[in-house]
Amino acid sequence: MTCTNCGNEKANGRFCGSCGIRMTEEADGFQNGQTVVEATVINAESNVHLENVSNLTKEYWSYFVQHLKHPSISLTKQDDEFRNSFISLLLYAIIVGLSVFTTLKEVALETVGSPSFSSVFLNVAGFVAACIAIISFGLFVIGKNFGPAYPFKQTVVLYGAHSLPAIVIGVVALFLLIMNSYWYGLFLLAVSLLYILMLSPGYVISVLLSKKPKGIDPLHGYAAYTVLVIILFGLLFKLLSDSTVVSYLPGLTGML
């Protein structure tokens, strides 16, 4: 503690050892260089942030459990669910990124060596997020032109709610990879990718096209969705043909 009158350094006590001034009156208003008011405000803000995170976590967990059991709820209850659906899809991309990084970190692949966390996780998670964005866009475009014309957010709500099983499978795959069970881990990871990129959107588009169809048979609408998504995926792979993500695929395939 420093005396505000003479500048003398004093570790403790109520009076300055040099000039004798009472220090508690000055020191009472300070805590580690901050006024009591400032410290109180910072603590209050910290508590508010922690409370918000806690509430968000509880809200998402409730959403996850409810929609995992009954994903069709999203067909009728769609208010304020976009955030949770977006979190679900983003969470899956993170799980895949961590799974691939865990695999490449533990197993030295001759083809790509031992890459850093940023070069693996960010690239893989970003690639999966781009694939999910393509699926969401395809569902929205076809549904808008041949189905009930849901807004983009509502389409994401449907897609996210019906993709929750992929998150569960992905978490199990990540756990197996951490336990060095690479064959089963990568197999389940591939199953989860198949689920979120094909099975889940396939079901959602069939529901959209069967609900208030606009003068076109659902089969033709499904074919249009398939063609659109294939074209978009082709463009994505063309853009990423020389990227780091594609270089991981041969090594990971060889481990199955």
CORWONOR-V839098 format. One record per backbone hydrogen bond with DSSP energy under -0.5 kcal/mol. NH is the residue of the N-H (numbers start at 0). CO is the residue of the C=O. Records with the same first field share a line. If there is no record, write none. Layout:
NH->CO ; CO
//
This chain:
2->7
6->2
9->0
15->20
19->15
22->13
23->13
26->22
27->23
28->25
29->26
30->33
33->30
35->28
38->34
39->35
40->36
41->37
42->38
43->39
44->40
45->41
46->42
47->43
48->44
49->45
50->46
51->47
52->48
53->49
54->50
55->51
56->52
57->53
58->54
59->55
60->56
61->57
62->58
63->59
64->60
65->61
66->62
67->63
68->64
69->65
72->69
73->70
74->71
75->72
76->72
77->75
80->77
84->80
85->81
86->82
87->83
88->84
89->85
90->86
91->87
92->88
93->89
94->90
95->91
96->92
97->93
98->94
99->95
100->96
101->97
102->98
103->99
104->100
105->101
106->102
107->105
108->106 ; 112
109->107
112->108
114->112
119->115
120->116
121->116 ; 117
122->117
123->119
124->120
125->121
126->122
127->123
128->124
129->125
130->126
131->127
132->128
133->129
134->130
135->131
136->132
137->133
138->134
139->135
140->136
141->137
142->138
143->139
144->140
145->141
146->142
147->207
148->142
154->150
155->151
156->152
157->153
158->154
159->155
160->156
161->157
162->159
163->160
165->162
166->162 ; 163
167->163
168->164
169->165
170->166
171->167
172->168
173->169
174->170
175->171
176->172
177->173
178->174
179->176
180->175
181->179
184->180
185->181
186->182
187->183
188->184
189->185
190->186
191->187
192->188
193->189
194->190
195->191
196->192
197->193
198->193
199->194
201->197
202->198
203->199
204->200
205->201
206->202
207->203
208->204
209->205
210->206
211->209
213->145
214->212
219->216
220->216
221->217
222->218
223->219
224->220
225->221
226->222
227->223
228->224
229->225
230->226
231->227
232->228
233->229
234->230
235->231
236->232
237->233
238->234
239->235
240->237
242->239
246->242
247->243 ; 244
248->244 ; 245
249->245
251->247
252->248
253->249
254->250 ; 251
255->252
//
